[in-house]
């Protein structure tokens, strides 16, 4: 059965089943699948949503895109909204509040219980792109002097409200993080054993103000499902879970891809024409300016081109190959910067490696294009000019692909946002300059 058929069957099930029946089977259906069904359903979404438990609706809202979250919540009356909001964790509430206007955010906060409101307001003080901005405050923590038996009783009471129950964090009397213990270790241990005897003391935590992308790199590096968040005093204040990090990394990757193409994040295939034009047109104007700079470079050698017209046929080859070479290096370096792979210790080694790579590739391609140029025009000097220009431009392209994102990073500009424009400008301008400049110097041998 294909995915579309499954969605259609789910829509039918949600429509014809009674509220009581849905409450019995709903735990076997993932909230994302229900959301897909609701989005495809062409009728009143409330016909389906009104049958679902508040906890399920809360999960559906959390799975929805930013622009959909409040729209789904607004389908319910005030009383139902309060129940739905009470089922959402603190990080889910923050995600919702960050998608709405200030007036709507205030209205949502007023529907929360006092304790939840205070927790959410505290989380809103942290930057949205930091560990504090994506963490949840609902986590399981035990004291190091508790026994396994006491911990199990504690879990029976507190687990339903926790974000995850796979790991318990061990705190001292002052809330300082001392260690972590897994549910497996607790289950297989004797009831009288103290928690500090089975806990793992070496816990990797993240500072509350760490950038969310750096947090994501730690999850990738260590393969964790959950990480504790600590404040400036090293006291534990929350947790970040792998599902939140997967969303962060997906959004960061999408953002980088958009920016490399000169498109602002947020554009979707089904977006409006006006929105697409507003997001794309500014970068096209910038590209227009860089293209004019390249054209001015060519105009400096109009006399040479008029005397050796064949030069015009080979100009796009030099510029195009340089652009491709620069883009290859640029992609590698931007990714290395984003993942933290490029450091102060290895930057020189990487630079020398990229320069060597560019020279070798330029030499290899240069020989081929030199032979083609010689056979095309019938003059060995023409082959020398195009081959040497290719070597120089591809070598410079790798250098530009390395230095441009590094420089932008130093200037605190996102390398993914503007690197491609500058690298393309360098390769176009210098490619034309090398090729036409060499041709001008050796003009008497070309005519």
N, C-alpha and C positions, 0 to 999 in steps of 0.2 A: 504494500500500500504506500503510495507516495505521500509527501508531506501535506499537499493541498487536500487530499482526501481525508487525512487524519484531522486536519483543522475543521473541515466541514462536518465530520462525525462528532467532533468535540462541541462545535456550535449547536448541533442538534441535541446532544446530550444535555448541555447547559440549559437549553430552552425548554425541553420537555420534562426534565427531572424536577421533582418537587424540592422545596427547600430542605426537607428532612433527608431526602435521598442524597442530595448534593453534600450535605454535611457528613454523610457516611463515607462517600467515595472521594471527597475533595483532596484528602491527604495523599492520594496516589497520583495526583495531577500536578505537574510543576506550574508555579505561577506564570512563568514565561510562556508556557503553552496556552494558558488561559488568556493571557494578554494578546497573543497572536490571534486567538479566536475572536476576542472582542474587537480588535482592530479590523478584522476582515468582515465582521458582522455589519451588515448595512442598515440594520434597524436601530432601535433605541438601546444603547449600551446598558442603560439602567435595568432593562428587563433581565439581563444576566447578572449584573453586579449586585442587585438588590437581594438575590438569592444566596449570595456567598457570605460566609462568616467574616467578621471584621478583620480577623487576623490574616485571612487569605487576601482580602482587598488591600490591606496594608502592604503585603508582599508584592502584589500586582503593581501598586503605585511605585514601589521601590524599583521594580524592573523596568518601568516605563521610561521613555526618553524625557529629558528635562521639560520640554514644552507640553508633554502630556500629563505630567504628575498632578498638577493642580486641577486640570480639566477633569480628571477622573474623580478627584476628591470632591470637586464642586457639584458633582451629580447627586450627592447625598444631602439630606437635610442636616441642620446644625447638630442635632443630637447624635446622629449616626457618625458625623465627622469626628466628634469627640471620641467616640468608641474606636474608630479606625486609627486616629492619631495616638491613642493610648497603647495600641498594639505595635507601634513603630519604635525601633531602637533609636538612640540618640543620634547616631550618624545618619540614619535614614531621614530623620526629621530635619537635620541640617541640610542634607541634599535637597529636600523639598523646599525649604525656606530660601535657599540660594537661587531657586528658579522663579521666584515670584516677586512682585513689586513690594516695596516697603509696607504699603497699606495692607496687602494680603498677608504679608509675613506677620504683622502685628495681630491681625485677626486670627491667624493660626496659633500664635503663641498664647493668646487669651483662652483658647480652647484646651490647652494642656493643663495637666495637674501641676501644682506648684513646684514639686520636686523635679518633674520633667522639664518644666520651663526653665528652672535655674540651671540645670545641666546643659540644656540646649544653648542658652544665652552665653554660658561659659565657653562652649565649643565655638560659637560664632565669633568669639574674640580672636581665635587663631586664624591665620591665613588659610584660605580655602585650598591652597596648593601645598600645605604642610601636613606633617603627620597628625598634628592636632586637629586639622580641618577634616580629616577623613577617619579619625579614630572613633570608636564606640566606648562609652563609659560603663557599659554593662559587661562586666567580666567576673570570673570566679577567682577569688583569692582566699587563701587560708593562712593561718598563723603557723609558724614553724614548730611550735610546741604542741600542736594538736595531734591526736592519734588518728590512725586510719579509720577506726570505727567512728570517731567524732566527725571526720571528714565526710564519710558516706552519709551520715544523717544530715549533715549540712547540705550535701548535694541534692538530696531528696526534696529539700525545701527551696533551694536557690536556683537549681539548674533550669527550670522552665523559663526564667526571666533573663538568663544569660545569653550572650551573643554566641558563645560556643562552649561546650563542656568537655572538649577533648583534652585540654590542658588546664591545670590549676596553677596559679602563680602564688608563690610563697612570700609573704610579707612579714616584717617584724612588727613590734608594737607601734612603731612610728610610721608605718606604711612604706618603709624602704623595701625595695625589691631584693630578696635574698636568694631566690631560686625558682625552679619550675618543676612540677611533677605531673606525669601523664596519668590519664585515667587507667591505663593498663597497669602501671606500677601500683596504683592504689588497689585495684581489684585483686591482684595476685599476692598482696602483702597481708601479713597478720594484723588483726584489728588493733593490737596493742602497740604496734610500732609507731614511733613518732615520725611526723612528716619530714623533719629535718634529716632523718636517717636515710630516706629514699629519694630526696629531692636532688636535682641537678643544679649545682651552684653556679656554673658558668652559663649565664643567661645573656644573650645578645638582645639589647634593647635599643630603641630609637628615641632620640631627643624630640620633644614635642614640636620644635620649630624646624626639624629636618624637612627638606623639600620632598614632596611625595614621589618624585621620580627617583630620588636616591633611596627612599624606602623600598620602592619597587625593585631596585637593583639588589638590595639585601635579600629580598624574598627570592629573587632569581638565583642568587649566589648560594644561599643555604637551603633552598627548597622547603622553607617553613610554611605552615598553614596559618600561623598566628604569631604576632610579635608584640611585646609589651611596649607601651609608650611611657616615658618618664619625663618629669619636669626638670627645671634647672637644679633642683635639690636632689635629684635622682629618686624621687618618690614616684611610684607608679600611679598613673592617672587614667589610663585607658589601654585599648588594644587596637591593632590593625589586623584585619583578617585577609586571607588570600583572595576572597571574592572581590573585596574592595580594591585590592591591588591590581587584579586582572583588569578591572574597569579603568583604573588609572593608566596602566600601561597601554591599553587599547586606545584610550583618548590621546595619550602622548604620541603614540605612533601615528595616529590619524593626523594629529596636528602637524607633525614633522613632514609627513607626506604632502599635506596641503601646502605647507609653507615652501617646500622645495619646488613646488610647481607654481608658486606665486599666487596661491589661492588662500583666502582667509578661512579659518576653521569655522565650522557651522553650516557650510553649504551642503545641501543634500540634492540627490538626483531629482527629487520631486519638488524642489523649491521653486520659488517664483522667478520669472525672467528678470524682474527689476532687482531682486536680491542678488542673483548671479552676476548681473552687470556691475552692481555696486562693489561687489567683492573682487571681481577680476580686473576691472578697467584700470584702477590705479597702478597695478603692476605692469599692465601693458604700456601705460604711459612711460614708466621707468625704462622698460625694455626699448621703447621707441627712442628715448634719449641715448641709450647705449648704442643702438643701431646707427644713430646719426653720428656718434663719435667714430664708429668704425668706418662709416662712409666718408667722413672728413679725412681719415687716414688714407683711404684709397684715392681720394681726390688729389692728394699731394703727389701722386705718381701717375697722373693722367697722361703726361707726355710719354712715359715709358709704356703704358698700356696701348697708346695709339700706335706706337712703333712696333710693339710685339703683341698683337691682338690675342694670341693664344694664351697669354697670361690670364686673361679674364676667365678662361675655361677651367683653369686649375685653382683659382683663388678660393672657391667654395670648398674644395677638397682640403686645403691647408687649414682653413678656419674650422671646418666641420670636424676633422680628426682631432684638432686641438681641443675643441669643445667637448667631444666625447671622452678624451683622455682626462681632462680636468674634472668632468662630472664623475668619472669612476673614482678618482682620488677623493673628490669632495664627499661622495656618498660614504666611503670608508671612514673618513675623518669625522664627519658629522655624527655617524653612528658611534664611533669610538668616544667622542666627547659626551654624547648622551648616555652611554653605558658606563662612563667613568674608566674606560680602558686606556685612554690617553692621559698620562700623568707627567709630572715634572721630571720624573726619573727616566722615562722612556721616550720623551718627545724628540730628543736629538737623534736617537736610533731610528725612530719612525721617519723622521725627516730625511735622513740619509738614504733609508730604504726606498722611500717614494721617489727621490731624485734619481737614484740608480735605476729604479724601475722605469721611470719616464725616459731616461737616456737610452736604455736598452730597447724599449718599445719604439722610440723615435728612430733609432738607428735601423731597426728591423723594417719598419714601415717605410722609412726614408729610402732604403735600398730599392724596395719594390716600386715605389712611386717614381724614383729616379730612372729606373729602367723603362717604365711606361712613358715617362716624359721624353726620354731620349728617342724611343721608338715612334712616339706621336709626332714630335717636331723634327726629328732627324739631326738634332744638335746635341752633342755631349754636354755642353755648358748648361743647356736648359735642364737636363736631367740633374746636374749638380746643384743648380739653383733650387729646384723643387724639392730635391732630396734633403739638402741642408736646411731649407726653411721648415720642412716637416720635422726634422730632428730637433731644431731649436724650439719650435712651437710646442711640441709634445713634452719636451723637457720642462719648459716654462709652465705648461698647463698643469703638470703634476705639482710643481712648486706652488702655483696659485691655488690649486685644490687643497693644498695643505695649509698655506699661510692665511688665506682669506677667512676660513671658519675659526682658526685660532685667534686671529686679530679681532674678529667680531665678538668672540667669547670674552676676550680681555676688555673690550669696550662695553661689556654687559648687554650685547645685542644677541638675540637668538640666532646662532649660526644657520639654522634651517630656514630662517626667514629671508635672509638677504644674500647668502653666499652664492647661490646659482647665478644671480644677476651679475655680480662682480667677476666671478670666474669666467663667465661667457664673454664679458666685455674684454677682459685681459686676453683671452685666447683669440678673439676676433681681431682686435686691434693689433696685437703683436704678430699674429699669423700673417695678416696683410702686410705689416711693416717689414717682417723678415723676408717674405717672398718678394715683394715689389722692391724693397730696398736692395736685396742681393741682385735682383734683375737689373736695377738701375746702375749699380756698380759695374756689372759685367755686360752692360747693354751692347757694347761694340761687338761682343762675341755672339749675341743673340740675333742681330739683324743681318 
